Amino acid sequence: MTTDTAMHIILLDLGREMRGGQLQVFYLARALHRSDEFSVVVACPAGAPLAREAAAAGIAVLPLPGRRSWSPRALLALRREARGHAAVVLHTHDARAASLGALCKGTWGGSVPLVHTRRVSYPLGRALSRRKYLAADAVAAVSAETGGVLAAAGLDPARITVIHSGIDPSRYYPRRERGDGRFVFGMVGALTPQKGHAVLIEALSVLQAREAGDAAGEATGGAWNGAPLPPWEVRVVGEGPLFGILLDRADELGVSPRLAFLGRQDSRRILPDCDALLVPSVHGEGSSGVIKEAWVTGLPVICSGLASNLELVRDGENGLVAPPGDATALADAMRRVATDLALRARLVRGGAVSVAHYTDTRMAEAYMALYRRLR
């Protein structure tokens, strides 16, 4: 229960889907709602999944009016919300919300501290994009790489705080033993260029070709000179504009029978039936949520060596790392994991230790500490 002296946090997110960023907003709102030190309201488009999720948990919701969600009516609604409390922080969580937050800051003056969270490591583009971040009193970057991008764009490093995204371990299910003799790789991510699906399909071609070489060269030790691969397949969760292009490429390389596109699914339901997670992203990662989901599920992780991924994964300890865009290295890592039970066990143990540092509770505590500094 909060008091009249509690600092009031307005969490502003203009997304109309329940993706990873919105889940982070919900986790933070839930922690603030349970706190005696803070009060919270989730400001988001009327009818958005985040609004429903927050309301179901008893968290106050400010439905923003208008189709565009940052109309003059939305600006007025936020101003009324801020005026009702003695100490307020406006905290934005997506790019459009950051624009609206900067507009609020310019309209309200310095009376309400403004915090932005930046979840991706893409360079800031236009001057307008930079200005909205420069307007903030503090910017939370979800990785050190993202923080470096912000600093390179001209933000004062003293205003940048690295706060990795967190997960709620209680929401996830442990890996299940299927008992079918197959090895199932999973990948979770929108079918967009930065996620590296094209690299994965090339890697499947390499893996399949070398498997055929093993079979043809058994007398001389095989192409890899290692344990034979079990029957294997890859399940891809996600939807996006590259679906048809990826299907065509898989057909062209002859790996379609190994590959199942499952569309948009709840990763919590899919990962327990996988044996390893693939994260072959080629750019733009922030603080990968699916790596943490794999750790808590009990899966070994194979990821690309992007800077943000390397903040989470230590090669050979809690995952395997392949250079970004290197299909052959990715295929080699897949084979190692599929054929080496001791390696899988070591990576799973390392992941179980690592995920304790990236929980929703730790993430919320870090944000609360940031709010206190803005008093």
C-alpha positions in Angstrom: 0.0 0.0 0.0 1.4 3.4 -1.0 1.2 6.7 0.9 0.5 10.3 -0.1 4.2 10.9 -0.1 5.0 8.1 -2.5 6.8 9.0 -5.7 4.3 8.5 -8.5 5.7 6.7 -11.6 3.9 7.1 -15.0 5.0 4.2 -17.2 4.3 5.3 -20.8 4.2 2.7 -23.6 2.5 3.2 -26.9 2.8 -0.4 -28.3 -0.4 -2.1 -29.3 1.0 -5.6 -29.0 2.3 -7.6 -26.0 5.9 -8.1 -27.0 9.0 -8.2 -24.9 9.1 -4.5 -24.2 5.5 -4.5 -22.9 6.2 -7.5 -20.7 9.1 -5.5 -19.2 6.7 -2.6 -18.5 4.3 -5.0 -16.8 7.0 -6.5 -14.6 8.1 -3.1 -13.5 4.6 -1.9 -12.9 3.8 -5.0 -10.8 6.9 -4.4 -8.6 6.1 -0.7 -8.2 2.4 -1.6 -7.4 3.6 -3.8 -4.6 6.0 -1.2 -3.1 5.2 1.1 -0.2 7.6 3.7 -1.6 6.1 4.2 -5.1 2.7 4.5 -6.8 2.3 3.6 -10.4 0.0 4.0 -13.4 0.5 2.4 -16.8 -0.3 4.9 -19.6 -1.0 3.1 -22.9 -3.4 2.9 -25.8 -7.0 2.1 -24.7 -7.6 -1.6 -25.3 -3.9 -2.5 -25.7 -2.9 -6.0 -24.3 -0.7 -4.2 -21.8 -3.7 -2.3 -20.4 -5.6 -5.6 -20.0 -2.6 -7.3 -18.3 -2.1 -4.5 -15.9 -5.7 -4.1 -15.0 -6.0 -7.8 -14.3 -3.2 -7.5 -11.8 -4.9 -4.6 -10.0 -2.5 -2.0 -11.4 -3.9 1.5 -12.3 -4.2 2.1 -16.0 -4.5 5.4 -17.9 -6.0 4.6 -21.3 -4.8 7.2 -23.7 -7.5 8.6 -26.0 -7.2 9.0 -29.8 -6.1 6.7 -32.6 -2.6 8.0 -32.6 -2.1 7.8 -28.8 -0.1 10.9 -28.7 -2.7 13.4 -29.7 -3.3 16.6 -27.8 -5.9 14.7 -25.8 -3.3 12.2 -24.7 -0.9 15.0 -23.8 -3.7 16.6 -21.6 -4.5 13.2 -20.0 -0.9 12.7 -19.0 -0.6 16.3 -17.6 -3.7 15.7 -15.5 -2.2 12.5 -14.1 1.0 14.3 -13.3 -0.7 17.1 -11.5 -2.4 14.8 -9.0 0.8 13.9 -7.2 3.5 15.8 -5.3 6.5 13.8 -6.8 6.2 12.3 -10.3 8.5 10.6 -12.8 7.4 10.1 -16.4 9.1 7.0 -17.8 8.8 6.0 -21.5 9.4 2.6 -22.9 9.3 2.6 -26.7 10.4 5.0 -29.5 7.0 6.7 -30.0 6.5 7.0 -26.3 9.9 8.7 -26.1 8.7 11.3 -28.6 5.6 11.9 -26.6 7.6 12.1 -23.4 10.0 14.7 -24.8 6.9 16.7 -25.9 5.6 16.5 -22.4 8.9 17.6 -21.0 9.0 20.6 -23.3 5.5 21.6 -22.4 5.7 21.0 -18.7 9.1 22.4 -18.0 11.5 20.9 -15.4 8.8 20.0 -12.9 8.6 16.3 -13.9 11.7 14.2 -14.4 11.8 12.3 -17.7 13.3 8.8 -18.0 13.6 6.9 -21.3 14.4 3.2 -21.7 16.3 2.3 -24.9 15.9 -1.4 -25.7 17.9 -1.8 -29.0 21.5 -1.0 -30.0 20.8 0.6 -33.4 22.6 3.9 -33.8 20.3 6.9 -33.3 19.5 8.3 -36.7 17.9 11.6 -37.4 18.5 14.7 -35.2 14.9 14.4 -34.0 15.7 11.0 -32.6 18.7 12.3 -30.8 16.8 15.3 -29.4 14.1 13.2 -27.7 16.8 11.3 -25.8 18.7 14.5 -25.0 15.5 15.8 -23.4 15.6 13.1 -20.7 16.9 13.5 -17.2 18.0 9.9 -17.3 18.2 7.2 -20.0 18.2 3.5 -19.1 20.0 1.3 -21.7 19.3 -2.4 -21.6 23.0 -3.2 -22.4 26.3 -1.5 -22.2 26.5 -1.6 -26.0 23.2 0.3 -26.1 24.6 2.8 -23.6 27.6 3.3 -25.8 25.4 4.0 -28.8 23.6 6.7 -26.7 26.8 8.3 -25.5 28.1 8.3 -29.1 25.0 10.2 -30.1 25.9 13.0 -27.7 24.1 12.0 -24.4 25.9 12.8 -21.2 27.3 9.4 -19.9 26.4 10.6 -16.4 22.7 10.4 -17.5 23.0 6.8 -18.8 22.3 3.8 -16.6 22.6 0.2 -17.8 19.7 -1.8 -16.6 19.3 -5.2 -18.3 15.9 -6.6 -19.0 14.6 -9.2 -16.6 12.4 -12.3 -16.6 10.0 -13.8 -14.1 11.4 -17.3 -13.6 8.1 -18.5 -12.1 6.3 -18.1 -15.4 8.4 -20.7 -17.2 8.3 -24.5 -17.5 11.3 -26.8 -17.4 12.5 -28.7 -20.4 10.7 -32.0 -21.0 12.2 -35.3 -22.1 10.3 -36.2 -25.3 11.9 -39.6 -25.6 11.7 -39.6 -29.4 15.5 -39.8 -30.2 15.4 -36.5 -32.1 17.4 -33.3 -31.4 15.3 -30.2 -31.7 16.8 -26.7 -32.1 14.5 -23.8 -31.3 14.7 -20.2 -32.5 12.4 -17.4 -31.3 12.2 -14.0 -33.0 10.4 -11.9 -35.5 11.1 -12.8 -39.1 13.1 -9.6 -39.8 16.7 -9.2 -41.2 18.4 -8.4 -37.9 17.4 -11.7 -36.3 19.7 -13.8 -38.5 17.2 -16.4 -39.9 19.1 -16.3 -43.3 22.3 -17.2 -41.5 20.5 -20.1 -39.8 19.2 -21.5 -43.1 22.7 -21.4 -44.5 24.0 -23.1 -41.4 21.4 -25.9 -41.9 22.7 -26.4 -45.4 26.2 -26.8 -44.0 25.1 -29.1 -41.3 23.1 -31.3 -43.7 26.0 -31.4 -46.2 28.5 -32.4 -43.5 26.1 -35.0 -42.1 25.9 -36.5 -45.6 29.7 -36.4 -45.8 29.9 -38.3 -42.4 27.6 -41.0 -43.8 29.6 -41.3 -47.1 33.0 -41.3 -45.4 32.5 -43.6 -42.4 35.5 -45.7 -43.3 37.8 -42.7 -43.1 36.3 -41.1 -40.0 33.7 -38.9 -41.7 33.7 -35.2 -42.5 33.7 -34.0 -38.9 35.5 -37.0 -37.4 33.1 -36.9 -34.4 30.1 -38.6 -33.0 27.2 -39.0 -35.5 24.4 -36.5 -35.4 21.1 -37.8 -34.1 18.0 -37.0 -36.2 17.5 -33.3 -35.9 15.2 -30.4 -36.8 14.7 -26.7 -36.2 11.5 -25.1 -35.0 11.2 -21.3 -35.6 8.8 -19.2 -33.6 7.8 -15.8 -35.0 6.2 -14.0 -37.8 7.3 -11.2 -40.1 8.0 -9.9 -43.6 10.7 -12.4 -44.5 8.5 -15.5 -44.2 8.2 -16.1 -47.9 11.8 -15.3 -48.7 13.1 -17.6 -46.0 10.8 -20.4 -47.2 12.1 -20.0 -50.7 15.7 -20.0 -49.6 15.2 -23.2 -47.5 13.7 -24.9 -50.5 16.6 -23.8 -52.7 19.1 -25.2 -50.3 17.1 -28.4 -49.7 16.7 -27.9 -45.9 12.9 -27.4 -45.8 12.2 -30.9 -44.4 14.4 -30.0 -41.4 12.7 -26.6 -40.7 9.3 -25.8 -39.2 7.9 -22.3 -39.1 5.4 -22.2 -36.2 4.3 -18.6 -36.5 3.7 -16.5 -33.5 3.6 -18.6 -30.4 4.1 -18.3 -26.6 7.8 -19.2 -26.2 7.1 -20.6 -22.8 5.1 -23.3 -24.4 7.5 -24.1 -27.2 10.9 -24.0 -25.5 10.4 -27.0 -23.1 10.1 -29.3 -26.1 13.4 -28.1 -27.6 16.9 -29.3 -26.8 18.8 -26.1 -27.5 18.2 -22.5 -28.4 19.6 -20.6 -31.4 20.1 -16.8 -31.4 21.9 -16.0 -34.7 21.2 -12.3 -34.7 23.4 -10.2 -36.9 22.8 -6.7 -35.4 20.5 -4.6 -33.2 20.2 -6.9 -30.1 19.6 -5.2 -26.8 19.4 -7.5 -23.8 18.1 -10.8 -25.3 15.1 -12.0 -23.4 15.0 -15.3 -25.1 18.5 -16.2 -24.0 17.3 -15.8 -20.4 14.2 -17.8 -21.2 16.3 -20.6 -22.4 18.5 -20.5 -19.3 15.5 -20.7 -17.0 13.9 -23.5 -19.1 17.1 -25.5 -18.9 18.3 -25.3 -22.6 21.9 -24.8 -23.8 22.2 -21.6 -25.8 24.0 -21.0 -29.1 24.2 -17.3 -30.0 26.1 -14.9 -32.3 28.9 -12.8 -30.8 27.2 -9.5 -30.9 28.4 -7.2 -28.2 25.1 -7.2 -26.3 24.9 -11.0 -26.5 28.5 -11.2 -25.1 27.3 -9.2 -22.0 25.2 -12.2 -21.2 26.9 -15.3 -22.7 30.4 -16.5 -21.9 31.5 -18.9 -24.5 31.8 -22.5 -23.2 30.4 -21.5 -19.8 26.8 -20.6 -20.2 26.5 -20.9 -24.0 28.4 -21.3 -27.2 29.2 -18.2 -29.4 29.6 -18.0 -33.2 30.8 -14.9 -35.1 27.8 -12.9 -36.4 26.9 -14.0 -39.9 29.2 -17.0 -40.0 27.0 -19.9 -41.0 29.8 -22.5 -40.9 30.7 -21.6 -37.3 27.0 -21.7 -36.3 26.7 -25.2 -37.9 29.8 -26.3 -36.0 28.4 -25.1 -32.7 25.1 -26.8 -33.4 26.9 -30.1 -34.1 28.9 -29.8 -30.9 25.8 -29.2 -28.8 23.8 -32.0 -30.5 26.5 -34.6 -30.0 28.1 -33.8 -26.7 26.0 -34.5 -23.7 28.6 -33.3 -21.2 28.9 -30.0 -23.0 25.1 -29.5 -22.9 25.0 -30.3 -19.2 27.8 -27.7 -18.5 26.1 -25.0 -20.5 22.7 -25.7 -18.8 24.4 -25.4 -15.3 26.0 -22.2 -16.3 22.8 -20.8 -17.6 20.9 -21.6 -14.4 23.5 -19.6 -12.4 23.5 -16.7 -14.9 19.7 -16.2 -15.0 19.6 -15.4 -11.3 21.3 -12.1 -12.2 18.6 -11.1 -14.8 15.3 -11.5 -12.9 12.3 -9.1 -13.0 13.0 -8.4 -9.4 16.5 -7.2 -10.0 15.5 -5.2 -13.0 12.8 -3.4 -10.9 15.1 -2.7 -8.0 17.6 -1.1 -10.4 14.8 1.2 -11.8 13.7 2.1 -8.3 17.2 3.1 -7.4 17.3 5.3 -10.5 14.0 7.0 -9.5 15.4 7.7 -6.1 18.3 9.5 -7.6 15.9 11.8 -9.5 14.1 13.1 -6.3 
